[in-house]
Amino acid sequence: MKTAEIRQLSTQELKTKLSDTRQELMNLRFQIVTGQLTDTSRIKQTKRVIAQFETILRERELAELQRGEE
């Protein structure tokens, strides 16, 4: 998912997707421990997506705070 696509999502959708992605990361970690995961690069990709979600959520939070101060 590209950053522009992520920015178009509502805050609630973003939080839902973030939760789902964190669950996916946990499942990937279990798979790697049990030896079922063959494509280990998926862990890095999933972490990157989580970081994108968190960054955009934080940007929105800061924008909301800035609007409140004005």
BAFI-3210 file (N, C-alpha, C; in Angstrom, 3 decimals, decimal comma, padded with zeros to 6 digits):
// residues 70
n [1|2|3|4|5|6|7|8|9|10|11|12|13|14|15|16|17|18|19|20|21|22|23|24|25|26|27|28|29|30|31|32|33|34|35|36|37|38|39|40|41|42|43|44|45|46|47|48|49|50|51|52|53|54|55|56|57|58|59|60|61|62|63|64|65|66|67|68|69|70]
n.u [000,847|000,625|001,909|000,313|-002,152|-002,615|-002,882|-005,359|-007,170|-009,552|-009,151|-010,087|-010,202|-007,498|-006,499|-007,700|-006,552|-003,909|-004,002|-004,693|-002,423|-000,428|-001,245|-000,795|002,005|002,660|001,741|003,482|005,878|005,434|005,303|007,916|009,347|008,337|009,232|007,793|007,695|008,813|009,454|011,179|011,452|009,036|008,556|010,102|008,870|006,300|006,804|007,618|005,271|003,688|005,107|004,637|001,850|001,734|003,234|001,679|-000,652|000,375|001,126|-001,404|-002,408|-000,702|-001,324|-003,962|-003,605|-002,207|-004,143|-005,866|-004,466|-004,409]
n.v [-001,170|002,130|005,284|007,498|006,277|005,357|007,732|008,586|007,108|006,953|007,986|006,062|003,777|003,546|002,925|000,460|-001,048|-000,891|-002,366|-004,881|-005,370|-005,483|-007,811|-009,585|-009,428|-010,612|-013,198|-013,885|-013,935|-016,127|-018,103|-018,064|-019,002|-021,573|-022,627|-022,517|-020,327|-019,222|-017,034|-014,724|-012,021|-010,845|-010,108|-007,801|-006,124|-005,955|-004,692|-002,239|-001,263|-001,005|001,037|003,114|003,462|004,249|006,615|008,304|008,431|009,769|012,209|013,212|013,478|015,446|017,554|018,015|018,848|021,208|022,715|023,088|024,800|027,193]
n.w [000,000|-000,908|000,301|-000,334|-000,709|001,854|003,266|002,390|003,776|006,459|009,903|011,683|010,044|009,536|012,097|012,456|010,383|011,229|013,593|012,520|010,973|012,904|014,163|012,091|011,960|014,394|013,905|011,825|013,221|014,900|012,947|011,952|014,128|014,392|012,069|009,713|008,053|004,996|003,436|004,688|004,366|004,526|007,128|007,534|005,654|006,737|009,173|008,199|007,020|009,304|010,570|008,747|009,021|011,734|011,643|009,991|011,508|013,739|012,556|011,957|014,531|015,592|013,873|014,607|017,260|016,780|015,455|017,545|019,220|017,898]
ca.u [000,000|001,434|001,651|-000,831|-003,357|-002,790|-003,351|-006,761|-008,004|-009,975|-008,359|-010,590|-009,735|-006,062|-006,301|-008,103|-005,509|-002,725|-004,248|-004,612|-001,039|000,311|-001,618|-000,085|003,401|002,748|001,610|004,723|006,888|005,160|005,662|009,372|009,812|007,960|009,881|006,845|007,844|009,916|009,786|011,426|011,408|007,695|008,621|010,598|007,823|005,198|007,266|007,639|003,875|003,282|005,742|003,921|000,569|001,973|003,704|000,551|-001,515|001,034|000,996|-002,780|-002,533|-000,007|-002,113|-005,136|-003,112|-001,850|-005,397|-006,435|-003,704|-004,625]
ca.v [000,000|003,333|006,302|008,313|005,486|005,308|009,053|008,745|006,364|007,684|007,648|004,795|002,724|003,413|002,214|-000,926|-001,676|-000,997|-003,511|-006,090|-005,551|-005,948|-009,216|-010,310|-009,512|-011,611|-014,504|-014,142|-014,308|-017,511|-018,960|-018,177|-019,837|-022,956|-023,056|-022,544|-019,148|-019,353|-015,692|-013,927|-010,591|-010,348|-009,486|-006,443|-005,380|-005,715|-003,667|-000,971|-000,828|-000,559|002,342|004,089|003,723|005,006|007,945|009,089|008,698|010,795|013,471|013,692|013,891|016,727|018,563|018,300|019,661|022,531|023,415|023,436|025,904|028,428]
ca.w [000,000|-001,023|001,310|-000,774|-000,453|003,305|003,694|002,023|004,715|007,652|011,083|012,225|009,141|009,760|013,354|012,227|009,572|012,079|014,477|011,696|010,550|014,084|014,339|011,040|012,370|015,447|013,249|011,098|014,210|015,284|011,821|011,832|015,238|014,120|010,837|008,598|007,206|004,040|002,939|005,884|004,048|004,862|008,453|007,329|004,948|007,666|010,111|007,480|006,883|010,635|010,784|007,923|009,671|012,960|011,270|009,493|012,663|014,552|011,825|012,141|015,929|015,733|013,142|015,449|018,379|016,271|015,196|018,833|019,806|017,138]
c.u [000,894|001,009|000,453|-002,150|-003,660|-003,363|-004,827|-007,699|-008,406|-009,126|-008,799|-010,144|-008,250|-005,778|-006,664|-007,037|-004,220|-002,849|-004,116|-003,169|-000,171|000,009|-000,887|001,392|003,579|002,652|002,874|005,837|006,686|005,583|007,166|009,938|009,505|008,558|008,960|007,039|009,047|010,375|009,961|011,411|010,041|007,683|009,065|009,541|006,681|005,572|007,256|006,224|003,355|003,856|005,041|002,591|000,758|002,415|002,545|-000,424|-000,923|000,953|-000,391|-002,989|-001,882|-000,762|-003,328|-004,735|-002,800|-003,100|-006,035|-005,737|-003,991|-005,892]
c.v [001,236|004,371|007,166|007,584|005,450|006,631|009,277|008,012|007,245|007,221|006,306|003,617|002,466|002,621|000,741|-001,670|-001,853|-002,201|-004,827|-006,397|-006,012|-007,416|-010,081|-010,478|-010,564|-013,025|-014,873|-014,567|-015,743|-018,471|-019,134|-019,064|-021,308|-023,480|-023,100|-021,391|-019,310|-017,992|-014,756|-012,430|-009,991|-009,672|-008,036|-005,576|-005,019|-004,645|-002,287|-000,400|-000,309|000,829|003,427|004,465|004,602|006,439|008,828|009,397|009,796|012,160|014,062|014,186|015,248|017,848|018,973|019,152|021,068|023,355|023,884|024,611|027,225|029,116]
c.w [000,000|000,006|000,930|-000,514|001,048|003,805|003,379|002,974|005,885|008,836|011,657|011,365|009,340|011,026|013,218|011,438|010,367|013,000|013,711|011,303|011,714|014,365|013,318|011,411|013,455|014,855|012,476|012,059|014,689|014,183|011,701|012,939|014,974|012,813|009,629|007,622|006,297|003,530|004,136|005,614|004,367|006,228|008,320|006,641|005,883|008,680|009,461|007,317|008,221|010,911|009,966|008,556|010,899|012,659|010,823|010,620|013,542|013,873|012,020|013,566|016,155|015,028|013,967|016,649|017,944|015,974|016,505|019,493|019,121|017,496]
res [m|k|t|a|e|i|r|q|l|s|t|q|e|l|k|t|k|l|s|d|t|r|q|e|l|m|n|l|r|f|q|i|v|t|g|q|l|t|d|t|s|r|i|k|q|t|k|r|v|i|a|q|f|e|t|i|l|r|e|r|e|l|a|e|l|q|r|g|e|e]
***
